[in-house]
C-alpha cells in the first residue's frame, strides 16, 4: 500500500525542499509538482517525492486521518481526529443514488 504524507515546507532550493511532519525532517524532490513551492506551504509526499501541493486545511484533514488509523490500530480513541465523519451517513455516489431513486438497490 502506498501512502502520501502531508509535510510542511521549511525551505526550497531549486527542485528540492526541506520539509517537516511530526518532527521528522525530509529532503523532498519537487520535479512532479507544478507551481511555485514556498516555505510554509504544504505538500503531499510519497517516497521523498512531492506529489502535489495542499492547502493547510487539506493537509490537516489528511494528517488527522493518518493519525486516526494509527490510533485505531492501537485501540486508542480516534473520533476526535475524524469529527467531520462521525455521526453522519456517507453520501452515495451519483450513479448509485440514481439507482436507488429509480427503485433499485445499491447493495
Backbone torsions as a table, in degrees:
resi	resn	phi	psi	omega
1	UNK	NA	138.5	179.1
2	UNK	-107.7	133.3	178.7
3	UNK	-125.6	140.0	170.1
4	UNK	-97.7	139.8	-177.7
5	UNK	-117.7	128.6	176.2
6	UNK	-69.0	134.3	177.8
7	UNK	-135.1	148.9	177.9
8	UNK	-98.5	136.7	-178.0
9	UNK	-78.0	129.0	176.3
10	UNK	-96.8	-45.8	179.7
11	UNK	-151.7	158.5	-179.4
12	UNK	-128.6	135.1	176.3
13	UNK	-137.4	97.7	179.9
14	UNK	60.3	-112.4	-178.0
15	UNK	-102.4	22.8	177.0
16	UNK	-130.7	148.2	175.5
17	UNK	-133.4	141.9	171.6
18	UNK	-91.4	124.4	-174.2
19	UNK	-129.6	161.7	178.7
20	UNK	-138.0	144.7	171.9
21	UNK	-152.5	126.2	179.3
22	UNK	50.4	41.5	176.9
23	UNK	80.4	-3.5	179.9
24	UNK	-94.0	124.4	176.8
25	UNK	-94.0	140.5	179.0
26	UNK	-142.5	146.0	167.7
27	UNK	-93.3	123.6	-170.6
28	UNK	-119.6	132.6	176.2
29	UNK	-76.3	139.9	-176.0
30	UNK	-110.9	5.9	-172.5
31	UNK	-58.6	-27.2	-177.1
32	UNK	-91.8	-5.6	-173.7
33	UNK	-98.4	129.4	175.9
34	UNK	-87.6	159.0	178.0
35	UNK	81.5	171.9	-178.7
36	UNK	-81.4	127.0	176.5
37	UNK	-96.1	128.3	-175.9
38	UNK	-124.7	151.6	172.4
39	UNK	-55.4	138.6	-177.7
40	UNK	94.9	-17.6	177.6
41	UNK	-76.0	175.7	-178.6
42	UNK	-124.8	143.9	179.3
43	UNK	-129.4	147.7	169.1
44	UNK	-92.0	119.7	-170.7
45	UNK	-118.7	133.3	173.6
46	UNK	-133.3	127.6	178.0
47	UNK	51.4	47.6	178.2
48	UNK	59.9	23.7	175.4
49	UNK	-126.6	127.9	176.8
50	UNK	-71.8	130.2	179.8
51	UNK	-91.8	-42.3	177.4
52	UNK	-165.2	164.8	175.7
53	UNK	-82.8	149.4	178.6
54	UNK	-124.2	152.8	167.6
55	UNK	-85.4	166.5	-174.2
56	UNK	-60.3	-38.1	-179.3
57	UNK	-65.8	-44.4	179.6
58	UNK	-66.2	-39.2	177.4
59	UNK	-59.8	-41.2	178.9
60	UNK	-67.1	-42.6	178.4
61	UNK	-60.4	-44.6	-180.0
62	UNK	-66.7	-44.0	178.5
63	UNK	-59.4	-44.2	179.2
64	UNK	-64.7	-38.6	178.0
65	UNK	-63.0	-42.2	177.9
66	UNK	-65.3	-40.4	177.1
67	UNK	-64.6	-35.6	178.6
68	UNK	-64.4	-40.9	177.7
69	UNK	-61.5	-45.0	178.2
70	UNK	-63.2	-42.4	179.4
71	UNK	-64.1	-44.2	179.9
72	UNK	-62.3	-38.1	-178.6
73	UNK	-70.1	-20.1	178.1
74	UNK	-102.6	2.5	178.5
75	UNK	83.7	7.3	-179.5
76	UNK	-83.3	162.8	177.2
77	UNK	-69.1	142.2	-178.7
78	UNK	-141.5	-1.2	-178.5
79	UNK	-55.0	-35.7	-179.2
80	UNK	-64.6	-22.1	-179.6
81	UNK	-82.8	-20.7	-179.2
82	UNK	-126.7	41.2	-176.1
83	UNK	-57.2	-28.6	179.8
84	UNK	-71.3	-12.3	-178.8
85	UNK	-108.3	-17.1	-175.4
86	UNK	-73.9	139.5	175.9
87	UNK	60.8	36.1	172.6
88	UNK	-141.3	147.4	178.3
89	UNK	-82.0	127.6	178.4
90	UNK	-65.6	140.0	-179.9
91	UNK	-74.1	146.8	175.5
92	UNK	-78.6	146.3	172.0
93	UNK	-62.6	155.0	-175.1
94	UNK	-53.3	-41.4	-176.6
95	UNK	-67.2	-32.1	177.2
96	UNK	-79.5	-35.6	177.5
97	UNK	-62.0	-41.0	178.0
98	UNK	-62.3	-39.6	178.9
99	UNK	-64.7	-45.3	179.6
100	UNK	-64.1	-44.5	-179.8
101	UNK	-65.5	-23.8	178.2
102	UNK	-86.5	1.8	177.6
103	UNK	97.3	3.7	177.4
104	UNK	-87.7	-168.1	176.8
105	UNK	-124.8	150.4	179.8
106	UNK	-92.2	-7.9	-175.3
107	UNK	-97.8	NA	NA
